[in-house]
Amino acid sequence: MPAPGRAPTSAFAALVAAGAALLFSWVLTLRFTTSEPFQDFRFHNEVAVAVAAGAPLELPHPLYHILAAALAAATGFPVPWAGMAVAVLAQAALGLVAFLGLRAADPGRVAVPAAAALGLTLVAPLFWPTPASREFYFGYLFPNAFHNPTIILLRPLALGLFLACAVVLGGGAEPRPARTAGLALLTVSCALAKPSYLICLLPALGLAWLLDGLPRNRRWSALVLGVLVPGALVTAGQAWFTLTTERMEPTTIAFAPLEVVFLHTRRDVPLLAVKLALSIVFPLAVAAAFARQAARDAALRVAWLAFLAGAFYAYGLAETGPRRTHGNFLWSGQAAAAVLFAASARFALARNRAGGRDEHGARLRLAACAAAFALHVASGLGYAVHFARTGQGF
């Protein structure tokens, strides 16, 4: 017999995964008309074809290409459709991982975590004040961009890694060798999908350790061995591959505040600050509504520190040479924003369960946070419809 509540949880988990898969199938295929909705898909599928043919790796993050090539070989599907299947499955996994994380934060309810998880697969900045072409995307940090398959694959892995770290930080699981090995595997998978989030999480964990007083305990030992060490080794290897081998276009990394963003949008610093704020209204609302509790929550602190690192990369760093216009560091800000939204939702649901002396005031503050979240979901739905109709994400 299933444990009480297990059957509803399984049913809602299946609904979340199926809903995310169906919606993103419609969006990513531009209303079921194409398997390659954007140039980034075409480029990465070409790399997958080369991988299938035995060509040397052209990129230091080959997980999407390996999965697409393997699925194409196993099913006989063309690589573009196999790649689309990988992307859709990744979106379904994102919804499922988000649901399980939110369900653990509020075990007494199922429908609310399920609805919130679906919302997390859609949330977008409140870009309505700047509807002009290019202005509604560049300058914002989109938690859910649709036009790149490697960032789509990264999101569920990044969220899963963050949630695993949150469990360790919160003392919810005894750090055992098997769990530490699982953390290491997830860390490496996250890097091989795209290192954009890992380069945010590593300094965030390091700074959290410093702020925690440099503790020496089993929790931090597990994080060091499962995340920090393998993450640093893999990302160092990826940096070496990118900066020194002839497989990539020649480039170096430079500190160039706002240079890359202003290549794509008008040079307006106050407007850029507004765009950043409108990217994270919900996380800001949660942090403001529960400032003291949020400051003490170890997992939420790490999520915010990782986001600050991602924003620094996005707005402060640039690649030189032919890769200057690619804006690859923008992905870090976007991936960290996606995790921050999930971490804030997880924290808010936990506060709802906790209650407290000022229960009425807490409910009002939670209602304000829910309204902010709903605005981001509505914005994301608008962006999804626009993308599905036009194939234009910018």
Secondary structure, 3 states (H helix, E strand, C coil): CCCCCHHHHHHHHHHHHHHHHHHHHHHHCCCCCCCCCCHHHHHHHHHHHHHHCCCCCCCCCCHHHHHHHHHHHHHCCCHHHHHHHHHHHHHHHHHHHHHHHHHHHCCCCCHHHHHHHHHHCCCCCCCCCCCCCCCCCCCCCCCCCCCCHHHHHHHHHHHHHHHHHHHHHCCCCCCCHHHHHHHHHHHHHHHHHCCCCHHHHHHHHHHHHHHCCCCCCHHHHHHHHHHHHHHHHHHHHHHHHHHHCCCCCCCCEEECCCHHHHHHCCCCHHHHHHHHHHHCHHHHHHHHHCHHHHHHCHHHHHHHHHHHHHHHHHHHEEECHHHHHHCCCHHHHHHHHHHHHHHHHHHHHHHHHHCCCCHHHHHHHHHHHHHHHHHHHHHHHHHHHHHHHHCCCC
